[in-house]
Amino acid sequence: MARIVHLSSAHPRFDTRIFVKQCRSLANHGHEVSLVVADGLGDDCRNGIRILDVGRPSGRRERMLRSTWRVGRAALSLDADVYQLHDPELIPIGLRLAVGGRKVVFDAHEDVPCQLLDKPYLSPRGGRLLARAYVALEACALRRFDGVLAATPVIRDRLAAYNALTVDVNNYPRIEEFTRPAPGAQVRDSFCYVGSISAIRGIRELVEACSMLRTPARLALAGGFAEADLEAEVRRQPGWNRVDALGHLDRAGVTGVLERAFAGLVTLLPTASYREALPVKMFEYMAAGIPVIASDFPLWRDIVEGSRCGLCVDPHDPAAIAAAIDHLAAHPCEAREMGANGRRAVLERYNWENEEDKLIAFYADLLSPEPFRKKLFRKSNLAAQAIR
């Protein structure tokens, strides 16, 4: 078994992809797992995973400069067999580790070049220049790293050009976190949105849709606003009197919201990074057995309509969003059937247990003697394709 260190200067220590899924899965398979974070909450040990804290940065600038250096220094002190990076700003640390003969894995949570093109504070020209610079850095680094994990097949296909050992490990739900809904056990009189709240995630259109509802349903809004000015703006919209703003909730709190909801919303706006994304919240709604109201992107439509688990709408159209909410509120039997279909799809396909198998196979390939790597990688790729 191997000593594996996960590194993040930006994510919280109990991040769902990093800690709840990957760290715990690797520890459960006998690996010695440590996690280096920069959140100021101190060192800890949870679920057999050692957590080392290098201190919370005072702002984005300090995070990009001092925190990355502190995370790198802590990583070197652990003398691990594998270092897995979870943030783009840690790529230079990864290069230093690789030059020193350490095994390095990069976990691509997002399609960063697409994200840069979508940043509202960057000019179109500035976004393109930064995206090209990042792609150049990415290509240089990933060719020197020992493996790449990608959060979606689209990201995997793009990065596979730089590293032969590239596997997609998707952020699908852990089945154990979502019990089978008990029919009639809860009054489902709300619809919900769970996750970070921002303009690009469609909060303006969602609150406006609330003002157009014909049914008495209310929006359970679980998450924090990315921008204070935006929160003040949407609170002034007429539809806000239909909103229960719950703030950031822990996993138990989110479960309670899902148990009371008859539908879950994921009406993100059509940006380059979102069109090909696989939003965790969509699959968590499905796992909880509630229908999804999702943006009408081709990839999402294939999932939602293919599983018959919800409705797809134009995310720019509040009237269409309101009509979908009203339809599911007025047709509870149809909503329950869609919810059951979504849960079935998660049980069969869109679950972490399948992705865990791919993660463990990836590490087996990574840690195998070099002469056998290619053979093992071919086998794990075939297994991954069979799962998909």
Secondary structure, DSSP 8 states (H G I E B T S, - for coil): --EEEEE-SSS-TT-IIIIIIIIHHHHHTT-EEEEEE-SSS--EEETTEEEEE----SSHHHIIIIIHHHHHHHHHHH--SEEEE-SGGGHHHHHHHHHTT-EEEEEE-S-HHHHHHH-TTS-HHHHHHHHHHHHHHHHHHHTTSSEEEESSHHHHHHHTTT-SSEEE------GGGS----TTSS---EEEEES-B-GGGTHHHHHHHHTT-SS--EEEEES-BS-HHHHHHHHTSGGGGGEEEEES--HHHHHHHHHHEEEEEE-----HHHHT---HHHHHHHHTT--EEEE--HHHHHHHHHHT-EEEE-TT-HHHHHHHHHHHHH-HHHHHHHHHHHHHHHHHTSSHHHHHHHHHHHHHHHHS-GGGHHHHHHHHHHHHHHH-
